[in-house]
């Protein structure tokens, strides 16, 4: 009887110790996941999908990652709509890429399609044309010593690589050439 009681006490102690270790591990993983996210967000804004993929690569379990991402979303540090808006206006201004290419980039960053559509609706056709015109004018300046057909072909190719459709390309060519 005495031996049996001692065995029960040891088993209860081991079970309690396992629970404490598991709780400590979860708290540690929570803290690590939050630190990983905050360090990633310090470099540049990221979408929820990008952060989830980053946490997965770092070995954080899905449940812990989703809890931390929910907390960061509630606190306003993660907002996919604001991210999509900022990303699209920045890339349009700096890289002069079309809305179609912007949508592809945002999909790669795991932003949902409805948020992508919402963000890209804020970019007007005239804004897109203006970016294409700036790119076409810059390309035309570098090609001023070439023949007219060569300039048109190279400007068309440059704009097509940036994802612009033919209607915008033809308007740019009328303005530039």
N, C-alpha and C positions, 0 to 999 in steps of 0.2 A: 504494500500500500504506500509506504513512504517513498519507494523508488518510483512508483507510478505518478505520484504527486509531483516529484521533482522533474519527471519527464514532461508532464503537462506544463509546468512553469517554464521550462526551457523552450518548449514549442511555442507557447504564447509570447515569450520574449523574442524569439526569432521572427515570428510573424509581425510583431510590433516593429522590430528593427527593419524588416523589409518594407513595411509601409512608410516608415520615416525616410528610408533611403529613396523610395520611389517619389515621395512628396518633395524631397530635397532635389532629386533629379529633375522633376517637372519645373520646380522654381528656377533651378539653374538654367534649364533649356529656355524657359520664358525670358529670363534676363538676357541670355545670350542672343536669342532671336531678336529681341527689341534692340539690343546694341548693334547687331548686324544691320537691321533696317535703318536705324538712325544714322549709322556711318554711311550707308549707301545713299540715303537722302541728303546727307551733307554735301555730297559731290554734285548731284543734280536731282531734280524732281524725277520720280519714277512712278510708273503705274503699279497698281496692285498686283497685276500678273507678273511684272518684272521682279517685284520683291518676293513674290511667292516662289518663282523659279530660282531666285538667288538663295533663299532659305533652303529650298530642296537640295540645291548643289552643296550647301554647307552642312547637310545632314540633319536638319531640324525636322522632326516628325510633322506630318500634315496637320494634326489637331492643334499642336502648339503654334505652328505657323499661322493657321487660320485665326486662332484666338488673338495673337499679337497683331495681325493685320486688321482685324475687326476693331481692336482697341485704337490703333493708329488712325483708322478711318473715322471713328467716332470723335477723336480729338482734332481732326481736320488736317493731319499731316499727310494723309493720302486722299486725293480726290481725283478720280480718273477723268472727269469732265474738264476740270481746270487744267489737268496735265495735257489733255488732248488739245485744248484751246491754245495753251502756251506753246506746245510743240509745233502745232500747225502754223501759227503766225510766225514763230521764230524761223522755222525751216523755209517757209515761203519767202521771208525777207532775206535770209542769208544765202540759201542754196538755190532759190528761184525754181523750186520744183512744183509740179502741178498738184491739184487736189487728189487726183487718182494715185499718184505716188505717195502723197501724204497719208492717204487711207491705207495703203499697203504697209507703210512704216508703222502706223498705229496698230494695225492688226498684228504685226510682228511683236509689238510691245504688249500684246494681249489686252487691248482696250476693246470693250464690247462695240458691236456694230452700231447700235443706236446712239451711243455716246460719240462715236466717230462721225456719224451723220450730223449730229447736233453741232459738233465743233466745226465741221467743214461747211455747214450752212451759213456760218457767220462770215465766211470768206466769199466775197462777191465775185462774179465773173470778171468784173472790171479790175478787181485786185489781182486776180490771177493773170489777166491780160497785161496789166502793168508790170508784173514780175517777169512775164515772158518778153515783153518789150524791152525791159532793161537788159535782160540776158541777150536778146537778139542784137541790141545796139552795141553792147560790149563785144560780142562776137564779130559784128560787122566792122568795128574799128580795127580789130586785129587782122581782118581779111581785106582791107581796103586796096591792097596791091594786087589782088586776084581778079580774074575775070568775073563778070556778073553772074554767069551760070554756076561757077564754082562757089561764089559767095552764097548764093541762094541755097545750093545743095548742102553746104556745110552748116549754114544757119538752121535749115530745116532739120538736119540730122541732130544738131545740138539740142534743139527744142524737143524733138521727138524722144531723145534719150532722157530728157527731164520729165517726160510723160504728158506733154501737151498734145491736144487733139488737133486735127488738121485745120479746123475753123480758126483757132487761135493762131496757129502757125501762119496761115495765109494772111491774117490781119497784120501780124508782125512783119511779114515780108513786104506787104504794101507800104507800111510805115518806114521801114528801115532801108529797103533797096530802091 
